[in-house]
Amino acid sequence: MSEANDPYLDPATGVLRNLVGARTRSELDDAEADVVMARATQLTFRPVAPTGDLAEFRAIHRHLFQDIYAWAGEIREVDLRKNLTGAQPFLPASVIRRAADFAADELRQDGMLRGLGRTEFIDRLSHHYDQWNHIHPFREGNGRTWTGARSPVR
């Protein structure tokens, strides 16, 4: 997708539309670093309701990015890939919800990773992390959302 067709970008600056008035990527990165760190600290003391599915990730994303993006916690509406040579696209936006339901069901079938030995735990955790990363439900902030999530082992 070209930047001209990305509704999340400010056409005047090429920067993601944001609530902090950032007009350069550097300004936006600085604002995100400060605000998201503070919001992540809040999650340590007041975590979102654990549902083990897309609803939980949406709540975490909304909490982390509510001061930065009006669309915080919303599923992306555009297809995208990392801006790196040879990068593969993330899952198409049109199938995010279905894929997330499948990933959540599979995690539940794995018992939310409870009771696994170390080797199996690492294998299954890696598998589930890779699935959610490929789904990439948000326009920005997916990795910080995963790290803002509590461990699936409850």
SEDO-573548 format. One record per atom (N, C-alpha, C): residue number from 1; x, y, z; atom name. Coordinates in nm, 3 decimals, decimal comma, always signed. Layout:
% residues N
NUM | X | Y | Z | CA
...
//
This chain:
% residues 154
1 | +0,084 | -0,118 | +0,000 | N
1 | +0,000 | +0,000 | +0,000 | CA
1 | +0,088 | +0,124 | +0,000 | C
2 | +0,053 | +0,220 | -0,078 | N
2 | +0,132 | +0,343 | -0,080 | CA
2 | +0,090 | +0,433 | +0,035 | C
3 | +0,183 | +0,520 | +0,073 | N
3 | +0,152 | +0,613 | +0,182 | CA
3 | +0,035 | +0,704 | +0,147 | C
4 | +0,019 | +0,733 | +0,018 | N
4 | -0,090 | +0,821 | -0,024 | CA
4 | -0,227 | +0,759 | +0,007 | C
5 | -0,234 | +0,628 | +0,016 | N
5 | -0,360 | +0,560 | +0,042 | CA
5 | -0,377 | +0,519 | +0,188 | C
6 | -0,289 | +0,561 | +0,274 | N
6 | -0,294 | +0,521 | +0,414 | CA
6 | -0,370 | +0,627 | +0,494 | C
7 | -0,493 | +0,596 | +0,537 | N
7 | -0,573 | +0,695 | +0,610 | CA
7 | -0,518 | +0,729 | +0,748 | C
8 | -0,421 | +0,651 | +0,796 | N
8 | -0,362 | +0,678 | +0,927 | CA
8 | -0,254 | +0,786 | +0,919 | C
9 | -0,209 | +0,818 | +0,799 | N
9 | -0,102 | +0,916 | +0,783 | CA
9 | -0,157 | +1,055 | +0,756 | C
10 | -0,093 | +1,153 | +0,812 | N
10 | -0,123 | +1,292 | +0,782 | CA
10 | -0,060 | +1,323 | +0,646 | C
11 | -0,139 | +1,358 | +0,546 | N
11 | -0,082 | +1,380 | +0,413 | CA
11 | +0,018 | +1,496 | +0,407 | C
12 | +0,006 | +1,590 | +0,498 | N
12 | +0,096 | +1,706 | +0,497 | CA
12 | +0,234 | +1,670 | +0,552 | C
13 | +0,240 | +1,576 | +0,647 | N
13 | +0,368 | +1,546 | +0,712 | CA
13 | +0,420 | +1,405 | +0,682 | C
14 | +0,329 | +1,315 | +0,642 | N
14 | +0,368 | +1,176 | +0,622 | CA
14 | +0,384 | +1,101 | +0,753 | C
15 | +0,348 | +1,164 | +0,864 | N
15 | +0,358 | +1,106 | +0,998 | CA
15 | +0,220 | +1,055 | +1,036 | C
16 | +0,216 | +0,951 | +1,117 | N
16 | +0,087 | +0,901 | +1,164 | CA
16 | +0,008 | +1,013 | +1,230 | C
17 | -0,120 | +1,021 | +1,198 | N
17 | -0,208 | +1,119 | +1,263 | CA
17 | -0,202 | +1,092 | +1,413 | C
18 | -0,187 | +1,197 | +1,489 | N
18 | -0,167 | +1,176 | +1,633 | CA
18 | -0,232 | +1,287 | +1,713 | C
19 | -0,248 | +1,262 | +1,841 | N
19 | -0,313 | +1,357 | +1,932 | CA
19 | -0,216 | +1,451 | +2,001 | C
20 | -0,086 | +1,430 | +1,980 | N
20 | +0,015 | +1,510 | +2,050 | CA
20 | +0,071 | +1,622 | +1,964 | C
21 | +0,026 | +1,631 | +1,839 | N
21 | +0,073 | +1,737 | +1,750 | CA
21 | +0,211 | +1,713 | +1,690 | C
22 | +0,260 | +1,592 | +1,696 | N
22 | +0,391 | +1,561 | +1,638 | CA
22 | +0,385 | +1,573 | +1,487 | C
23 | +0,485 | +1,642 | +1,430 | N
23 | +0,489 | +1,662 | +1,286 | CA
23 | +0,606 | +1,590 | +1,219 | C
24 | +0,691 | +1,528 | +1,299 | N
24 | +0,801 | +1,447 | +1,244 | CA
24 | +0,799 | +1,311 | +1,314 | C
25 | +0,860 | +1,213 | +1,251 | N
25 | +0,867 | +1,080 | +1,312 | CA
25 | +0,944 | +1,087 | +1,443 | C
26 | +1,047 | +1,168 | +1,449 | N
26 | +1,126 | +1,182 | +1,570 | CA
26 | +1,042 | +1,239 | +1,685 | C
27 | +0,962 | +1,341 | +1,657 | N
27 | +0,874 | +1,398 | +1,759 | CA
27 | +0,774 | +1,294 | +1,808 | C
28 | +0,719 | +1,218 | +1,714 | N
28 | +0,621 | +1,116 | +1,751 | CA
28 | +0,686 | +1,005 | +1,832 | C
29 | +0,805 | +0,961 | +1,791 | N
29 | +0,878 | +0,859 | +1,867 | CA
29 | +0,905 | +0,904 | +2,010 | C
30 | +0,945 | +1,030 | +2,027 | N
30 | +0,973 | +1,083 | +2,160 | CA
30 | +0,846 | +1,086 | +2,246 | C
31 | +0,737 | +1,133 | +2,187 | N
31 | +0,610 | +1,139 | +2,260 | CA
31 | +0,563 | +0,999 | +2,298 | C
32 | +0,571 | +0,906 | +2,204 | N
32 | +0,531 | +0,768 | +2,232 | CA
32 | +0,615 | +0,709 | +2,346 | C
33 | +0,745 | +0,730 | +2,340 | N
33 | +0,834 | +0,673 | +2,441 | CA
33 | +0,794 | +0,718 | +2,581 | C
34 | +0,767 | +0,845 | +2,596 | N
34 | +0,731 | +0,898 | +2,728 | CA
34 | +0,593 | +0,850 | +2,773 | C
35 | +0,495 | +0,868 | +2,688 | N
35 | +0,357 | +0,839 | +2,727 | CA
35 | +0,334 | +0,689 | +2,743 | C
36 | +0,383 | +0,610 | +2,648 | N
36 | +0,360 | +0,466 | +2,654 | CA
36 | +0,430 | +0,404 | +2,776 | C
37 | +0,547 | +0,452 | +2,810 | N
37 | +0,616 | +0,401 | +2,929 | CA
37 | +0,533 | +0,428 | +3,055 | C
38 | +0,478 | +0,547 | +3,066 | N
38 | +0,395 | +0,580 | +3,182 | CA
38 | +0,269 | +0,493 | +3,186 | C
39 | +0,207 | +0,474 | +3,070 | N
39 | +0,085 | +0,392 | +3,064 | CA
39 | +0,117 | +0,245 | +3,091 | C
40 | +0,234 | +0,197 | +3,046 | N
40 | +0,273 | +0,058 | +3,072 | CA
40 | +0,294 | +0,036 | +3,221 | C
41 | +0,349 | +0,135 | +3,288 | N
41 | +0,368 | +0,126 | +3,433 | CA
41 | +0,232 | +0,115 | +3,502 | C
42 | +0,134 | +0,189 | +3,455 | N
42 | -0,001 | +0,179 | +3,511 | CA
42 | -0,056 | +0,037 | +3,498 | C
43 | -0,029 | -0,027 | +3,383 | N
43 | -0,079 | -0,163 | +3,361 | CA
43 | -0,019 | -0,263 | +3,460 | C
44 | +0,101 | -0,234 | +3,508 | N
44 | +0,163 | -0,321 | +3,607 | CA
44 | +0,078 | -0,329 | +3,733 | C
45 | +0,019 | -0,217 | +3,770 | N
45 | -0,060 | -0,209 | +3,893 | CA
45 | -0,209 | -0,231 | +3,870 | C
46 | -0,256 | -0,199 | +3,750 | N
46 | -0,397 | -0,217 | +3,715 | CA
46 | -0,409 | -0,280 | +3,578 | C
47 | -0,383 | -0,411 | +3,568 | N
47 | -0,389 | -0,477 | +3,437 | CA
47 | -0,532 | -0,482 | +3,383 | C
48 | -0,543 | -0,495 | +3,251 | N
48 | -0,675 | -0,509 | +3,190 | CA
48 | -0,728 | -0,649 | +3,221 | C
49 | -0,856 | -0,667 | +3,202 | N
49 | -0,918 | -0,797 | +3,229 | CA
49 | -0,857 | -0,904 | +3,138 | C
50 | -0,809 | -1,012 | +3,195 | N
50 | -0,747 | -1,117 | +3,115 | CA
50 | -0,851 | -1,203 | +3,043 | C
51 | -0,854 | -1,194 | +2,911 | N
51 | -0,947 | -1,274 | +2,832 | CA
51 | -0,873 | -1,371 | +2,740 | C
52 | -0,742 | -1,350 | +2,720 | N
52 | -0,663 | -1,439 | +2,636 | CA
52 | -0,699 | -1,432 | +2,489 | C
53 | -0,754 | -1,320 | +2,447 | N
53 | -0,795 | -1,308 | +2,308 | CA
53 | -0,774 | -1,166 | +2,257 | C
54 | -0,827 | -1,138 | +2,140 | N
54 | -0,809 | -1,007 | +2,078 | CA
54 | -0,865 | -0,895 | +2,165 | C
55 | -0,971 | -0,921 | +2,237 | N
55 | -1,029 | -0,818 | +2,324 | CA
55 | -0,927 | -0,771 | +2,428 | C
56 | -0,850 | -0,864 | +2,482 | N
56 | -0,748 | -0,826 | +2,580 | CA
56 | -0,640 | -0,740 | +2,515 | C
57 | -0,592 | -0,782 | +2,398 | N
57 | -0,490 | -0,703 | +2,329 | CA
57 | -0,542 | -0,565 | +2,291 | C
58 | -0,667 | -0,558 | +2,249 | N
58 | -0,726 | -0,428 | +2,215 | CA
58 | -0,730 | -0,337 | +2,337 | C
59 | -0,766 | -0,392 | +2,452 | N
59 | -0,772 | -0,313 | +2,575 | CA
59 | -0,633 | -0,264 | +2,615 | C
60 | -0,534 | -0,350 | +2,599 | N
60 | -0,396 | -0,309 | +2,631 | CA
60 | -0,351 | -0,200 | +2,536 | C
61 | -0,374 | -0,218 | +2,406 | N
61 | -0,334 | -0,118 | +2,307 | CA
61 | -0,404 | +0,015 | +2,334 | C
62 | -0,534 | +0,007 | +2,363 | N
62 | -0,610 | +0,130 | +2,392 | CA
62 | -0,550 | +0,202 | +2,512 | C
63 | -0,516 | +0,126 | +2,616 | N
63 | -0,460 | +0,189 | +2,736 | CA
63 | -0,324 | +0,252 | +2,706 | C
64 | -0,238 | +0,178 | +2,637 | N
64 | -0,102 | +0,228 | +2,611 | CA
64 | -0,100 | +0,351 | +2,521 | C
65 | -0,186 | +0,354 | +2,419 | N
65 | -0,177 | +0,456 | +2,315 | CA
65 | -0,290 | +0,557 | +2,315 | C
66 | -0,375 | +0,557 | +2,417 | N
66 | -0,492 | +0,646 | +2,419 | CA
66 | -0,457 | +0,795 | +2,411 | C
67 | -0,340 | +0,831 | +2,457 | N
67 | -0,299 | +0,972 | +2,455 | CA
67 | -0,229 | +1,010 | +2,325 | C
68 | -0,200 | +0,909 | +2,242 | N
68 | -0,123 | +0,933 | +2,119 | CA
68 | -0,211 | +0,925 | +1,995 | C
69 | -0,297 | +0,823 | +1,988 | N
69 | -0,375 | +0,798 | +1,866 | CA
69 | -0,524 | +0,789 | +1,897 | C
70 | -0,606 | +0,856 | +1,818 | N
70 | -0,751 | +0,848 | +1,833 | CA
70 | -0,800 | +0,706 | +1,807 | C
71 | -0,726 | +0,630 | +1,728 | N
71 | -0,764 | +0,494 | +1,691 | CA
71 | -0,702 | +0,387 | +1,782 | C
72 | -0,652 | +0,427 | +1,897 | N
72 | -0,592 | +0,331 | +1,991 | CA
72 | -0,692 | +0,220 | +2,024 | C
73 | -0,647 | +0,097 | +2,015 | N
73 | -0,732 | -0,018 | +2,045 | CA
73 | -0,819 | -0,064 | +1,931 | C
74 | -0,816 | +0,008 | +1,821 | N
74 | -0,897 | -0,030 | +1,704 | CA
74 | -0,816 | -0,119 | +1,609 | C
75 | -0,883 | -0,214 | +1,548 | N
75 | -0,819 | -0,303 | +1,452 | CA
75 | -0,785 | -0,224 | +1,326 | C
76 | -0,664 | -0,245 | +1,275 | N
76 | -0,623 | -0,171 | +1,156 | CA
76 | -0,713 | -0,203 | +1,038 | C
77 | -0,726 | -0,104 | +0,949 | N
77 | -0,812 | -0,118 | +0,831 | CA
77 | -0,731 | -0,124 | +0,703 | C
78 | -0,600 | -0,125 | +0,714 | N
78 | -0,514 | -0,126 | +0,596 | CA
78 | -0,419 | -0,246 | +0,604 | C
79 | -0,377 | -0,293 | +0,488 | N
79 | -0,275 | -0,396 | +0,481 | CA
79 | -0,140 | -0,329 | +0,494 | C
80 | -0,047 | -0,396 | +0,559 | N
80 | +0,085 | -0,336 | +0,573 | CA
80 | +0,193 | -0,440 | +0,590 | C
81 | +0,316 | -0,391 | +0,579 | N
81 | +0,436 | -0,471 | +0,601 | CA
81 | +0,540 | -0,378 | +0,661 | C
82 | +0,642 | -0,436 | +0,723 | N
82 | +0,753 | -0,356 | +0,774 | CA
82 | +0,819 | -0,286 | +0,657 | C
83 | +0,871 | -0,169 | +0,681 | N
83 | +0,936 | -0,091 | +0,576 | CA
83 | +1,083 | -0,134 | +0,564 | C
84 | +1,102 | -0,262 | +0,533 | N
84 | +1,236 | -0,319 | +0,516 | CA
84 | +1,240 | -0,396 | +0,386 | C
85 | +1,351 | -0,392 | +0,317 | N
85 | +1,365 | -0,467 | +0,193 | CA
85 | +1,339 | -0,614 | +0,219 | C
86 | +1,253 | -0,673 | +0,138 | N
86 | +1,223 | -0,815 | +0,149 | CA
86 | +1,125 | -0,853 | +0,258 | C
87 | +1,073 | -0,754 | +0,330 | N
87 | +0,979 | -0,783 | +0,439 | CA
87 | +0,850 | -0,842 | +0,383 | C
88 | +0,801 | -0,944 | +0,450 | N
88 | +0,675 | -1,006 | +0,411 | CA
88 | +0,559 | -0,925 | +0,470 | C
89 | +0,446 | -0,923 | +0,401 | N
89 | +0,332 | -0,851 | +0,457 | CA
89 | +0,276 | -0,920 | +0,580 | C
90 | +0,217 | -0,841 | +0,668 | N
90 | +0,143 | -0,897 | +0,779 | CA
90 | +0,010 | -0,949 | +0,725 | C
91 | -0,066 | -1,014 | +0,808 | N
91 | -0,193 | -1,068 | +0,767 | CA
91 | -0,282 | -0,958 | +0,711 | C
92 | -0,356 | -0,985 | +0,603 | N
92 | -0,446 | -0,882 | +0,549 | CA
92 | -0,548 | -0,837 | +0,655 | C
93 | -0,578 | -0,710 | +0,652 | N
93 | -0,672 | -0,653 | +0,750 | CA
93 | -0,807 | -0,724 | +0,748 | C
94 | -0,848 | -0,770 | +0,632 | N
94 | -0,981 | -0,832 | +0,619 | CA
94 | -0,997 | -0,963 | +0,696 | C
95 | -0,887 | -1,026 | +0,739 | N
95 | -0,898 | -1,154 | +0,808 | CA
95 | -0,844 | -1,149 | +0,952 | C
96 | -0,816 | -1,031 | +1,002 | N
96 | -0,759 | -1,018 | +1,136 | CA
96 | -0,848 | -1,081 | +1,242 | C
97 | -0,974 | -1,050 | +1,245 | N
97 | -1,062 | -1,100 | +1,350 | CA
97 | -1,072 | -1,253 | +1,346 | C
98 | -1,087 | -1,308 | +1,228 | N
98 | -1,097 | -1,454 | +1,215 | CA
98 | -0,967 | -1,522 | +1,260 | C
99 | -0,854 | -1,467 | +1,217 | N
99 | -0,725 | -1,524 | +1,256 | CA
99 | -0,701 | -1,510 | +1,407 | C
100 | -0,744 | -1,399 | +1,464 | N
100 | -0,728 | -1,378 | +1,608 | CA
100 | -0,813 | -1,477 | +1,686 | C
101 | -0,933 | -1,505 | +1,639 | N
101 | -1,017 | -1,605 | +1,704 | CA
101 | -0,949 | -1,742 | +1,700 | C
102 | -0,893 | -1,777 | +1,585 | N
102 | -0,822 | -1,904 | +1,571 | CA
102 | -0,703 | -1,910 | +1,666 | C
103 | -0,624 | -1,801 | +1,671 | N
103 | -0,505 | -1,798 | +1,757 | CA
103 | -0,544 | -1,809 | +1,905 | C
104 | -0,650 | -1,741 | +1,945 | N
104 | -0,695 | -1,748 | +2,084 | CA
104 | -0,744 | -1,889 | +2,118 | C
105 | -0,818 | -1,951 | +2,025 | N
105 | -0,865 | -2,088 | +2,048 | CA
105 | -0,747 | -2,184 | +2,062 | C
106 | -0,648 | -2,167 | +1,978 | N
106 | -0,530 | -2,253 | +1,985 | CA
106 | -0,456 | -2,235 | +2,118 | C
107 | -0,446 | -2,111 | +2,164 | N
107 | -0,381 | -2,085 | +2,293 | CA
107 | -0,461 | -2,151 | +2,407 | C
108 | -0,593 | -2,144 | +2,400 | N
108 | -0,675 | -2,211 | +2,501 | CA
108 | -0,656 | -2,362 | +2,495 | C
109 | -0,645 | -2,417 | +2,373 | N
109 | -0,620 | -2,561 | +2,359 | CA
109 | -0,485 | -2,600 | +2,419 | C
110 | -0,392 | -2,507 | +2,420 | N
110 | -0,262 | -2,530 | +2,484 | CA
110 | -0,267 | -2,500 | +2,634 | C
111 | -0,388 | -2,488 | +2,688 | N
111 | -0,404 | -2,466 | +2,832 | CA
111 | -0,346 | -2,335 | +2,880 | C
112 | -0,344 | -2,234 | +2,792 | N
112 | -0,285 | -2,103 | +2,824 | CA
112 | -0,141 | -2,119 | +2,870 | C
113 | -0,077 | -2,227 | +2,824 | N
113 | +0,064 | -2,259 | +2,848 | CA
113 | +0,092 | -2,301 | +2,992 | C
114 | -0,012 | -2,331 | +3,067 | N
114 | +0,007 | -2,376 | +3,205 | CA
114 | +0,056 | -2,520 | +3,207 | C
115 | +0,144 | -2,549 | +3,300 | N
115 | +0,185 | -2,685 | +3,327 | CA
115 | +0,279 | -2,747 | +3,225 | C
116 | +0,333 | -2,668 | +3,135 | N
116 | +0,425 | -2,722 | +3,035 | CA
116 | +0,567 | -2,724 | +3,089 | C
117 | +0,643 | -2,822 | +3,044 | N
117 | +0,785 | -2,823 | +3,077 | CA
117 | +0,854 | -2,709 | +3,005 | C
118 | +0,975 | -2,678 | +3,048 | N
118 | +1,048 | -2,563 | +2,994 | CA
118 | +1,061 | -2,566 | +2,842 | C
119 | +1,103 | -2,677 | +2,786 | N
119 | +1,124 | -2,685 | +2,641 | CA
119 | +0,993 | -2,669 | +2,565 | C
120 | +0,889 | -2,739 | +2,610 | N
120 | +0,759 | -2,727 | +2,543 | CA
120 | +0,702 | -2,587 | +2,561 | C
121 | +0,720 | -2,529 | +2,679 | N
121 | +0,671 | -2,393 | +2,705 | CA
121 | +0,735 | -2,295 | +2,607 | C
122 | +0,866 | -2,303 | +2,592 | N
122 | +0,937 | -2,212 | +2,500 | CA
122 | +0,889 | -2,233 | +2,357 | C
123 | +0,874 | -2,358 | +2,317 | N
123 | +0,827 | -2,389 | +2,182 | CA
123 | +0,688 | -2,331 | +2,157 | C
124 | +0,596 | -2,355 | +2,248 | N
124 | +0,458 | -2,310 | +2,229 | CA
124 | +0,445 | -2,158 | +2,245 | C
125 | +0,519 | -2,100 | +2,338 | N
125 | +0,517 | -1,954 | +2,353 | CA
125 | +0,567 | -1,888 | +2,224 | C
126 | +0,674 | -1,942 | +2,169 | N
126 | +0,729 | -1,888 | +2,043 | CA
126 | +0,626 | -1,899 | +1,931 | C
127 | +0,559 | -2,011 | +1,925 | N
127 | +0,456 | -2,032 | +1,823 | CA
127 | +0,345 | -1,927 | +1,836 | C
128 | +0,294 | -1,910 | +1,957 | N
128 | +0,182 | -1,816 | +1,978 | CA
128 | +0,226 | -1,672 | +1,955 | C
129 | +0,345 | -1,638 | +2,000 | N
129 | +0,395 | -1,502 | +1,977 | CA
129 | +0,406 | -1,475 | +1,827 | C
130 | +0,458 | -1,573 | +1,752 | N
130 | +0,471 | -1,557 | +1,608 | CA
130 | +0,334 | -1,541 | +1,542 | C
131 | +0,236 | -1,616 | +1,587 | N
131 | +0,101 | -1,603 | +1,531 | CA
131 | +0,046 | -1,462 | +1,551 | C
132 | +0,054 | -1,414 | +1,675 | N
132 | -0,001 | -1,281 | +1,702 | CA
132 | +0,079 | -1,173 | +1,630 | C
133 | +0,209 | -1,191 | +1,620 | N
133 | +0,289 | -1,093 | +1,547 | CA
133 | +0,249 | -1,088 | +1,400 | C
134 | +0,224 | -1,202 | +1,340 | N
134 | +0,184 | -1,206 | +1,199 | CA
134 | +0,044 | -1,145 | +1,180 | C
135 | -0,044 | -1,167 | +1,276 | N
135 | -0,177 | -1,106 | +1,269 | CA
135 | -0,164 | -0,955 | +1,271 | C
136 | -0,078 | -0,904 | +1,358 | N
136 | -0,045 | -0,760 | +1,363 | CA
136 | -0,171 | -0,674 | +1,355 | C
137 | -0,257 | -0,681 | +1,456 | N
137 | -0,389 | -0,619 | +1,443 | CA
137 | -0,393 | -0,466 | +1,445 | C
138 | -0,285 | -0,401 | +1,486 | N
138 | -0,289 | -0,255 | +1,500 | CA
138 | -0,199 | -0,188 | +1,397 | C
139 | -0,232 | -0,067 | +1,361 | N
139 | -0,152 | +0,007 | +1,263 | CA
139 | -0,012 | +0,035 | +1,315 | C
140 | +0,000 | +0,056 | +1,444 | N
140 | +0,128 | +0,086 | +1,509 | CA
140 | +0,121 | +0,037 | +1,653 | C
141 | +0,232 | -0,005 | +1,709 | N
141 | +0,239 | -0,038 | +1,850 | CA
141 | +0,212 | -0,183 | +1,886 | C
142 | +0,217 | -0,272 | +1,791 | N
142 | +0,190 | -0,414 | +1,820 | CA
142 | +0,290 | -0,473 | +1,919 | C
143 | +0,418 | -0,454 | +1,895 | N
143 | +0,520 | -0,511 | +1,984 | CA
143 | +0,509 | -0,459 | +2,125 | C
144 | +0,481 | -0,331 | +2,141 | N
144 | +0,466 | -0,275 | +2,275 | CA
144 | +0,339 | -0,325 | +2,341 | C
145 | +0,240 | -0,359 | +2,261 | N
145 | +0,119 | -0,417 | +2,316 | CA
145 | +0,147 | -0,558 | +2,369 | C
146 | +0,225 | -0,636 | +2,295 | N
146 | +0,257 | -0,773 | +2,341 | CA
146 | +0,336 | -0,765 | +2,471 | C
147 | +0,431 | -0,672 | +2,479 | N
147 | +0,510 | -0,663 | +2,602 | CA
147 | +0,429 | -0,600 | +2,715 | C
148 | +0,324 | -0,528 | +2,682 | N
148 | +0,235 | -0,472 | +2,784 | CA
148 | +0,138 | -0,575 | +2,837 | C
149 | +0,128 | -0,688 | +2,764 | N
149 | +0,037 | -0,794 | +2,807 | CA
149 | +0,103 | -0,874 | +2,918 | C
150 | +0,022 | -0,920 | +3,009 | N
150 | +0,074 | -1,010 | +3,111 | CA
150 | +0,099 | -1,145 | +3,047 | C
151 | +0,180 | -1,222 | +3,110 | N
151 | +0,207 | -1,357 | +3,063 | CA
151 | +0,077 | -1,434 | +3,052 | C
152 | +0,062 | -1,519 | +2,948 | N
152 | -0,060 | -1,598 | +2,938 | CA
152 | -0,072 | -1,702 | +3,050 | C
153 | +0,036 | -1,723 | +3,122 | N
153 | +0,033 | -1,817 | +3,234 | CA
153 | -0,025 | -1,745 | +3,353 | C
154 | -0,142 | -1,781 | +3,395 | N
154 | -0,209 | -1,711 | +3,505 | CA
154 | -0,221 | -1,804 | +3,624 | C
//
